[in-house]
Amino acid sequence: MISTAKLFDKNLIKIIIGPKADVDFKHVKIEIDHKESKPIKLLETKKSKDSVEACFEIKDFEAGHSYFLLVPDVGRIPLDVSKLTEMEGFD
């Protein structure tokens, strides 16, 4: 199963999981530095024949930490923060 999680701006994370379409996105948590985990707010989900996509709101995102999304029945997905370098104010 292919799973990706990307930071699209400082407040938006998108997870794409395919082809499994039966995922409980209501109970996704974000893990910070392999220690603390906390729930994140689900904004929307979209299904296609090949994948399921979910968008989440994240508050107080700080660069310099290790982030994973904990998705029930899927596991830990590393958060790709590479778009951070394209965001306004990044030094």
Contact map, one row per residue, 1 for C-alpha under 8 A:
1110000000000000111100000000000000000000000000000000000000000000000000000000000000000000000
1111000000000000111000000000000000000000000000000000000000000000000000000000000000000000000
1111100000000011110000000000000000000000000000000000000000000000000000000000100000000000000
0111110000000011100000000000000000000000000000000000000000000000000000000000111100000000000
0011111000001111000000000000000000000000000000000000000000000000000010000000111100000000000
0001111100001110000000000000000000000000000000000000000000000000000000000000001110000000000
0000111111111100000000000000000000000000000000000000000000000000000000000000001111110000000
0000011111111100000000000000000000000000000000000000000000000000000000000000000010110000000
0000001111111000000000000000000000000000000000000000000000000000000000000000000000110010000
0000001111110000000000000000000000000000000000000000000001111000000000000000000000010000000
0000001111111000000000000000000000000000000000000000000011111000000000000000000000000000000
0000001111111100000000000000000000000000000000000000001111000000000000000000000000000000000
0000111110111110000000000000000000000000000000000000001111000000000000000000000000000000000
0000111100011111000000000000000000000000000000000000111100000000000000000000000000000000000
0011110000001111100000000000000000000000000000000000111000000000000000000000000000000000000
0011100000000111110000000000000000000000000000000011110000000000000000000000000000000000000
1111000000000011111110000000000000000000000000000011100000000000000000000000000000000000000
1110000000000001111110000000000000000000000000000111000000000000000000000000000000000000000
1100000000000000111110000000000000000000000000001111000000000000000000000000000000000000000
1000000000000000111111100000000000000000000000000011000000000000000000000000000000000000000
0000000000000000111111100000000000000000000000100011000000000000000000000000000000000000000
0000000000000000000111110000000000000000000000000000000000000000000000000000000000000000000
0000000000000000000111111000000000000000000000000000000000000000000000111100000000000000000
0000000000000000000001111111000000000000000000000000000000000000000000111000000000000000000
0000000000000000000000111111000000000000010000000000010000000000000000110000000000000000000
0000000000000000000000011111000000000000010000000000000000000000000000000000000000000000000
0000000000000000000000011111100000000010000000000000000000000000000000110000000000000000000
0000000000000000000000011111110000000011000000000000000000000000000011110000000000000000000
0000000000000000000000000011111000001111000000000000000000000000000011100000000000000000000
0000000000000000000000000001111100001111000000000000000000000000001111000000000000000000000
0000000000000000000000000000111111111100000000000000000000000000001111000000000000000000000
0000000000000000000000000000011111111000000000000000000000000000111100000000000000000000000
0000000000000000000000000000001111110000000000000000000000000000111000000000000000000000000
0000000000000000000000000000001111110000000000000000000000000000011100000000000000000000000
0000000000000000000000000000001111111000000000000000000000000000000000000000000000000000000
0000000000000000000000000000001111111100000000000000000000000000000000000000000000000000000
0000000000000000000000000000111100111110000000000000000000000000000000000000000000000000000
0000000000000000000000000000111000011111000000000000000000000000000000000000000000000000000
0000000000000000000000000011110000001111100000000000000000000000000000000000000000000000000
0000000000000000000000000001110000000111110000000000000111000000000000000000000000000000000
0000000000000000000000000000000000000011111000000000000111000000000000000000000000000000000
0000000000000000000000001100000000000001111100000000011110000000000000000000000000000000000
0000000000000000000000000000000000000000111110000000011110000000000000000000000000000000000
0000000000000000000000000000000000000000011111000000011100000000000000000000000000000000000
0000000000000000000000000000000000000000001111100001111000000000000000000000000000000000000
0000000000000000000000000000000000000000000111110001110000000000000000000000000000000000000
0000000000000000000010000000000000000000000011111011100000000000000000000000000000000000000
0000000000000000000000000000000000000000000001111111000000000000000000000000000000000000000
0000000000000000001000000000000000000000000000111110000000000000000000000000000000000000000
0000000000000000011000000000000000000000000000011111000000000000000000000000000000000000000
0000000000000001111110000000000000000000000000111111100000000000000000000000000000000000000
0000000000000001111110000000000000000000000011110111110000000000000000000000000000000000000
0000000000000111100000000000000000000000000011100011111000000000000000000000000000000000000
0000000000000111000000001000000000000000011111000001111100000000000000000000000000000000000
0000000000011110000000000000000000000000011110000000111110000000000000000000000000000000000
0000000000011100000000000000000000000001111100000000011111000000000000000000000000000000000
0000000000111000000000000000000000000001111000000000001111100000000000000000000000000000000
0000000001111000000000000000000000000001100000000000000111111000000000000000000000000000000
0000000001100000000000000000000000000000000000000000000011111000000000000000000000000000000
0000000001100000000000000000000000000000000000000000000001111100000000000000000000000000000
0000000001100000000000000000000000000000000000000000000001111110000000000000000000000000000
0000000000000000000000000000000000000000000000000000000000011111100000000000000000000000000
0000000000000000000000000000000000000000000000000000000000001111100000000000000000000000000
0000000000000000000000000000000000000000000000000000000000000111110000000000000000000000000
0000000000000000000000000000000110000000000000000000000000000111111000000000000000000000000
0000000000000000000000000000000111000000000000000000000000000001111100000000000000000000000
0000000000000000000000000000011111000000000000000000000000000000111110000000011000000000000
0000000000000000000000000000011101000000000000000000000000000000011111000001111000000000000
0000100000000000000000000001111000000000000000000000000000000000001111100001111000000000000
0000000000000000000000000001111000000000000000000000000000000000000111110111100000000000000
0000000000000000000000111011100000000000000000000000000000000000000011111111100000000000000
0000000000000000000000111011000000000000000000000000000000000000000001111110000000000000000
0000000000000000000000110000000000000000000000000000000000000000000000111110000000000000000
0000000000000000000000100000000000000000000000000000000000000000000001111111000000000000000
0000000000000000000000000000000000000000000000000000000000000000000001111111100000000000000
0000000000000000000000000000000000000000000000000000000000000000000111100111110000000000000
0011100000000000000000000000000000000000000000000000000000000000000111100011111000000000000
0001100000000000000000000000000000000000000000000000000000000000001110000001111100000000000
0001111000000000000000000000000000000000000000000000000000000000001110000000111110000000000
0001111000000000000000000000000000000000000000000000000000000000000000000000011111100000000
0000011100000000000000000000000000000000000000000000000000000000000000000000001111110000000
0000001000000000000000000000000000000000000000000000000000000000000000000000000111111000000
0000001110000000000000000000000000000000000000000000000000000000000000000000000111111110000
0000001111000000000000000000000000000000000000000000000000000000000000000000000011111110010
0000000000000000000000000000000000000000000000000000000000000000000000000000000001111110011
0000000000000000000000000000000000000000000000000000000000000000000000000000000000111111010
0000000010000000000000000000000000000000000000000000000000000000000000000000000000111111110
0000000000000000000000000000000000000000000000000000000000000000000000000000000000000111110
0000000000000000000000000000000000000000000000000000000000000000000000000000000000000011111
0000000000000000000000000000000000000000000000000000000000000000000000000000000000011111111
0000000000000000000000000000000000000000000000000000000000000000000000000000000000001000111
